[in-house]
Amino acid sequence: MRLMQEFDHYPPIQQIFAQVYDQKDAVFLDSSLHDQLGRFSIIGLDPYLRLVKGETFTINGEVSGESFEDWVKAYLRGHRESNDTGLPLVSGAIGYFSYDHGREKEKVGSRHPRELDIPDCILVFYDCFIIEDHQAQRLTLISNDHGQDAASGMRRLKQLVRQAEKTPYVPMETPPGRTCVTADFTKEDYMAAVQRMIGYIIEGDIYIANMTQQLQITSPMHPFEMFWRLRADNPSPFGGYLNYGDLQIVSASPERFLQMRKGHIQTRPIKGTRKRGSTPEEDAALRLELEQSGKDKSELLMIVDLERNDLNRVCVPGSVEVTELFSVETYATVFHLISNIVGTLRPELTVMDLLEAAFPGGSITGAPKLRAMELIDELERSRRNLYTGSMGYLTLDGCCDLNIVIRTALYQKGVYHLGVGGGITYESDLGFEYEETLQKARALLRALDALDCEIEGKGAR
């Protein structure tokens, strides 16, 4: 049985989530930028099935000898439910797939040790969802009975809404403590690694690759306070806050990796970034510079070709189309150049087949994908872990919406871990590429009051 209730008058959904953010496995997929892409925000509560892929695959804490991918594929096939509500989901899972999961799926090894204790994948199936439709200005409460009584779940959801009306979130005071930022590259070493990547491009190994550096920010700020600040200052369509107990994920991602509804697929790769200007004239000039940049357009075009090829592996022949090629999107701190690609999944396949064909996303690997991933591991200084993976939802009616994990901080044991990178082609300017990584970190560093901290880069290891 499923219970649903709609409200036209309600507290903001972020205030509702503020009542439960400290509960383990409480998750919030937050479309704080209320545009056409960011129509829905979703809270998931009351988990009944927790899938974790790390060194072993566990189902509700019990080790399974099956493969994670096969088990999920079989579960989705065997527990299919319809959704004719117009909402993005009424039942299903929220979680993440790390870049390392994709690297292992593609059988690309890593020379880097595991420095963070995080699983490769977490998928949690929830009984209760709270969904805000920003376009229709409507809140929907959903309570299922997979692991609980639906009526009691609905009572708890209504109580949460009442609590949010009575006790809105008050920003936390950050306790005293030093904030410091370190990177796994010095500026000179990062530029040298980019130069080596350009050498591989000139030699014909690849056409384009994404090069990343990792920042570690030690801060006394609570991750939910960071999230609250980030969503206010840098709204994004594919952000969120995932609380896994000993691990919190704070995201303000601007990039959709894969959305599928009723077999119709959309992917929106980003390639090309400019900072926002300090005056309207400078802002307009930087936007125009990005619109007219031959280097950024060639980067994006190569990734569009790659992602068209990935989709053609699982889509109905002739259904894959590029519906936008070089559009500029505006965010609080940057402009991005994007494209939009659509297709129709072959009817005998599932969302897991789509992920197998397309993950990890081409915009954050390179082309050809496998060789780019090998060179990424050779030239970068750390494992990417979650960075450039995907987070979002899978539904029991066979749909999904997943972002690319960029502009995202992973918090564990008092330290925020943040990856920042950019696309490298033979035209890349070494200094510009380094500065672009810092520009992409700007919104998150500002939320942590770390914008003025000097970044201490580590030498070669």
N, C-alpha and C positions, 0 to 999 in steps of 0.2 A: 504494500500500500504506500502511496505517496500523498503527502499533504502539501498544499501550496496556498499562500496568501499574498495578496498584492496591497501596496500602500502608495498613495499619491502624495502624502505628507509624512515626512520622516526625517530623522537627523542624518547628516552626511555619513556616507558609508565608512569613511575613515574614522569617524567618532565611534561607530559601532565596533569596528575592529579594535580600537584602543581599549575596549573593555576586556579583550581576550588575547592581546598580542603576546602575553607572557605564558600562555598555555602551550605545551609541547604539541607540535604538529598543527597549530593554528596557522593558517596561510591566507594571504591576501594578494590577489592578482589585481593590481591597481592601475587603472587607466586614468591617471590624474590629468592628462591632457585630453580634454573632452572634444576631440575632433572625430572625423569619420572612422579613423582607425581605432580610436579609444572610446568606443561606445559603451562597453560594459566593464564594470568592476565586480570582482567575485571574491567572497570569503568562503573558505572551506573549514568546517568544524565537524566534530564527532567522527573520527576515523574508525573504520571497521576492518580495513585490510591495509597492511603496511609492507611494501616490497622494498628491500634494500639490496643493492648489488655492490659489494665491495670485494674483499678477498674471497668471500663466499656469497651466495645468494640466500637471503633469509626471507621467510614469509611469516609475518607477525612474530618475528624473533626466532623462528625455528629454521634451521639450515635445510635447504632443499638441494637435491642433487641435479635438478633440472636446470636448463639454461634460463636466464632471466628473460631473454627475448622470446623464446618459445613459450614460456609459461604465460607471459603477458598476452601474447597473440592468442593462445588457446582460451585464456580467461575472457578476453574481450569477445571472442566468437561465441563462447558458451553462456555469456550473461548479457546478451544484447537486449537493450530496451529502447523503445521508440521515444522520440521527443518531437512533438508537434506544437510546442508552445511559442516558438519564436525566440526563446531564450537560448544562449549559447550552450548551456548544459543544464540537465536536471539530475543527472547521476554520472559518476565517473571519478577520475583521479586527478590530483594536482601534484606536481613535483618537478624534478629536473633530470636531465641527462648531461653529464659532464663531457668536456672535450676529451678527457682521457678515455671515457667510454667509447667515443667515436674513434679515437686513435687505435684502441685495442680491437674494435670491430673491423677496422681496415687492416689489422695485422701490422701496424707500424709500431715498432718498439720505441722505448725511451731510455736515454742514457742518464736521466735525472732521477734521484731518489724521491720517495714520497715524503715531502716535508710537512704536509698537512694531513690530519686524520679525518678525511671526509670520504664518504662512499662515492663510487662512480655514478650511481643512480639512486634516487629515492622517488618512489611513486606511492602516494597514499590515497586510498579510496575513502570518500567521505559520505556520511549519511545526510549531513545538513549543509546547505548552501544559502548564502545571502547574496543576491545579485542586484546591482543598481544599473538600470538602463538610463544613461545620462541623457540620451536623446529624448526619450519619452518622459523622463523625470518620474521614474517609477521604481519602487523597491519591491522585490519578490523574495519571500521566505520559502524555502523548500526543505521538507523533512522526509527522508526515506526510511525504510525499516529493514535495511540489510543487516544491521548489527544492533538495532535498538527498536523500541516502540516509537512509531512515527509521531504519535500524539504528544508524548513526553518531549520529543525533540522539538516540536513546534512550540510548545510552551516555553522552552528554554530560549528559543530564538526571539519570541515576542518579549521576553523579559530582558534580553540584551538590548533590544531597540528602546525599551522604556528606560533602561539604565543610561543609555547614551544620551537620551533627552534630558535626564536629570543631572548627570555628572559628566559633562564634556571633558575631553582630555586637556590637561594643563601641561604645557611643556616642562620637561624635567630640568632641574639645575644640574649642570655637569660638575661633578666633584673636582677639586683641584688636582692637578697632575700634569705632567709634561706630555706634550704632543710632539712626536717626531716622525719623520718620513724617511724611509730608506728605499733604495731601488737595487735590483739585482744587476744593473749595468751602471757604469759611469757614462756620462755623455759621450766621451771619446770612444769607449768600448762599444756603445750602441751604434754609433756611426760607423765604426769599423765592421760590425756585424752586418749592417745594411750594405756596406760596400762589398762584402763577401757574397751577400745574396744577389747583388747586381751582377757580380761575376758569374754566378750560376745562370742568371738570365742571359747574359751575353753568350755563354757557352751553349745555350739551348736546352738546359735541363728543365726550365720552367719559363712561363711567360710573366707570371705575377705571383707574389706570395705576401702573406700578412706576417709582419715582424712585431713581436710583443716584448715589452719589458714589464716586470712585476714590481708594484710598490707595496710596501708594508707600512701601515700607519699605526703607531702605538698611541692610543687615545683613551682617556677616562670616560668618554662619552658613551652612553648606552646606545646600542644599535637601533632601538626603536626611535629614540630622539633624533638620531642621524637621519633615519627614514622620514620622519615627520618634517624635518627641515628640507630634505632633498626634494620631496614631492611638492613642497610649497614653492621652492626657488627654481626648480628645474622639472616642471611637469612633463610627463612622458606617456606615450600610449601603452607601453608594455612593461611597466614597472611592477614592483611588488615587494612584499616582506614575507619570508618563509622562516618559521621558527621551528628548528629541529632539536631543541633542548641545548645541546652543547655546540650548536652551530646555528647562526642566523645569516640570512641572505637579504641584502638590501639592494634593490635594483631600480634604475631609472632608464631602462633600455628603450631606445628609439626604434629598434629594428625588429620587424616580424620575420621569423624564419619560415614557418609553415602554418597556414590556416587551411583546414579542410572542413567543409560543410556539405553534407549530402553528396560527397564525391567530388565536389568542386574545390580545387586547390589554388592557393595564392601564396607566392613568396615575394618578398620586397627587399632585395639586397641593397646595401649602402656601400658606396665607394666614392670618396671625395668629401673633404671636410674643410671648412673655413671658420675661424673664430668670428664672433659677432663684433661689430664695430662699437667704438665708444661714442660716436655721434651718428645721427641719421645718415649723413653723407658717407662716412666711412663704412657704415653697415651696408648701404646700397652698393658701394664699390666692391666690397668683399663678396657679396652675393653675386654680383655680375662677374667677378673674377672666377668664381666657382662655375657659374653657368657656361662660361666661355673657355674653361680649361681643357685643352686637348688631352693633357696627361690624365686628368681625373676621368674624362669620358672614356679614354681607351682602357683604363683600369676597370671601370664599371662594365664596359662592353664585353671584356674577357670573362668577367664573372657571370654576366647574363648568359653568355654562351655555355658556360659550365653548368649553370643551374637549369637551363633548358635541357641540356643533355641528361642531367640527373632525373628530371621529371619525366623525360621521354622513356626512361627505363620502366616506369610503372603506369604511365598515362595512356589513355585511348589514343591511337595514332591520329595525328592531325589536330589534337585538342590543345597542344601547348602553344601559347601565344604570348608575345610581349605587348602589354597594353599601355605601359608607360616606359620610356627609355631614359631620359635625362631630366628628371624633375628635381627641383630644389625644395627641401623641407626645412622649416625654421624652428629652432629650439632656443632655449634661454641663453646658452653660451656658444652655440655653433650653428652653422648651416650644413646640411648634408645633401649629397647628390644621390638620388635613388632611382630604381627601376621597379616595375611590377610585372610579374610573370604569372600566368594562370594555366591551368590544365584540368583534365578530368581523370580521376583514378579509374583504372580498369576494374570492372564490377567484381571480379573474383578476388581482388586484393584488399588489404586492410591498411589501417593507419600505420601499423608496424612495418608493413612492406614499404610504405612511403618513407618512413624514417630510415629503414635499412638502405634505401636507394640514395637518400639526399643528405643524411647526417654524417659528419658535421657540415655546416653550411659553407658553401664555396667562398662567400665574401670574407670569411675569416680564416681560410686555409690558403687557397691559391689555385693555379691551374698550370699543368695537370695536378689534380688534387693529391694523389698519393705521393708523388715526388715532392710537392710543396710541403706536405706534412713531414716527410723525412728530413727535409732541410730545416724546417721549423725546429724540430727537435735537436738537430745538429747545432744550430746557431743561437737559439734562445738559451737562457741561463737556468730556467726552472720549468717544472711541469706546469701546464696551464691549469690543471685541476678543473674547477667549474667554469672558469673564464672561457668564453667563446663556445660553450655548450648551449643548451636550451632549457628554459623553464616555461611552464604553462600547464595546460590541461589536456587530458584524453577523456572522451566521453563513452558511455556505454551504448550510444547510438552510432559510434564509429567516426566521430569527428575529433578535431584537435585545434588548438591554437597555441603556438610555441614561439617564444622570442629567440633572439640571439643574445646570449649573456654578455653584454657589454655595458659600460657605465654601471657596473655592479660591484659591490663590496661584499666579501665573505668575511664574517666576524667569528673568531674563535680565540678563546683564551686571552682576551684583552687586546688583540691585534686585528686590524682590518687589512685584508688582502685584496689588492685591486690590480687587474691587468689592464694595460693600455697599449694599443698598437696601431698599425696602419699598413696600407697596401704599398708594396714596393714593386716598381717597374724599372726598366733600364734608364728611364728619365728622372728617377727620384733624386732629389737634392738632399744630401745627408743631414744638414742642419735643420731643414724644413721638416723632415720626417721625425726627427727627435722632438722638435717643438710641437708637432701635431699630437704626439702621444701625451704631452703635458696638457695641451688644450683639452683633450678628451677627459683628462682626470680632474679638470678644474671644478666642475660642479660638485663632485664628491668631496674633494679637498675643502671646498668652501663650506659644505655642510658640516664638516668635522672641525671647522676653525683651524685648518691646516694649510690654508692657501699661501700664507706667508712663511711657512716653514722651509728651510733650506733642505733640498733633497740630497741625502748622503748616498752616493752611488758606490756599489761594491766593485772592487777590481776583479780581474779574471780569476776563475777558480779552477 
